Amino acid sequence: MELKGTKMVGLPKIYQPAEFDLKAGRIRIGSHCMQLKITPLLESLFKTPHQLEISASWYPEGSTPYILFRIIPHGRDFKYVINLNLDTLEFQGLSVELQESESRFRLLAIALDEIQKEDIRKSVQILK
């Protein structure tokens, strides 16, 4: 999957149109026009110079489809990983991926307090 401007390319039709617009502070997925406003907590992860990787999984059947945003700060040996449910944009978690060696990494969950979690939950909107 890749980002061309603000359009996310490579998702199946059911998830199109798909958009990630940091300047507007939103992620949009699908014709049902759900939108996740990027909260100050999530926005702060994008403040330093970084590379962005976006990946998603919608297979196999019976599992929860998801989209991952990996924020790789320049000159660091870790990535922030934001995990969202691809169908609902529900926040699934925030973690740090530590690069331990060339082929080995460790994923550590970042504990958020209830206020931070609620802010993220409230940020999902259905657009008309």
N, C-alpha and C positions, 0 to 999 in steps of 0.2 A: 504494500500500500504506500502511496506517496501523496505529498501535499503539493498542489499546483496552485500557487497564489493562496487563496483561502479554501479551495475545493479539495476535499479528500477523495482521491481517485483509487479505485481498486475494490471497493465494497460492492456486494451484490445489489441489484436493482431495488430490493426491498428496503435498503438503507440509504437510498439516494433520494433527494440530494443530500450530500454530507459536506459540512463546512466547519472549519476551525479558523476563527477570526480573533486573534489575540487583541488587536486594537479595539474591536467592538466588544471584546470580553465575552465571547460566546462560542459554544459548540452546538451545531445543529445536526440532527440525524433523521433522515427519512421523510417521506411524503406526509406523515402525520404531524410534521413540524414541531417536534419537541426541541426545546432549547435549554441548554445549561448555561446560565450566566456564570462566569468565572469569578469566584469569591476572592476577596483580598488574600486569603491564605494560599489558594492555588496560584493566583497571579504572582505572588511573591517568589514562587519557584522559577518564574520566567524572567526575573529582573536582571540577573547577571548574564553576560554573554554565554550562549549555549548552542548546542546542536539539538534538534528535535527529531525523534524517531517515533512513528506512529505505526502500530500494528493492531490487528484484530483477528478474532476467531469466531466463526459462526457454526463450526462443526465440532464434534459429532452431534447428532440429534440427541436431545435429552439433556445436554449440558447447557449452561448459561452462556450465551454469546457475550463477548466482551471486546472492549477497545482499550488499548494501552497507549499512554503518552509517556515516552521516556525523554526526560530532560537531562541532557548531558552538559554540565557546566564545563567550560573550556579549562583545560589544564588540571582537571580532577580525575580521580580514579573511581568515581561513583556516578550513579544516575538516580534521579528521582523518578519514580514510576507511579502514575495516576491510573487507576483501574476503574472503568465505568462499565455498567451493563449496557450492551449495545442496543438492546430493545427499548430500554426505559431511561437510559442515561443515569440510572441510579448509581450513586457513588459506592464503589465496592472496596476501596482502600487506597492508601498512600503508603509507599515503601521506598526504601533506599536499596539499590542494587550495588553491592560492593564488588569490584573486580579484584579477586584474590590472586589470580594468575592469568596467563594467556587464555586458558580454556575453562577456568573455574570462577564462579561468582557466588555470592551469598545475598539472598533477599531478606531484608529486615523490615518488618512492619513499623510504621511510625504511628504511635498512639496519639489519637486526637481526643480532645475533651468533648463532652456532649454538646457544648455550644458550637464548636467548630463543625461537628458532624451535622447538627441541625441547620446551620447556615448553608452547608453544601446541599442538604436534602431540600431545603426551601428554594434553592436556586434553579431547580428543574421546573420549567414552565411549558404548558401546552399552548402553542400559538394558533391563531385562527387564520 
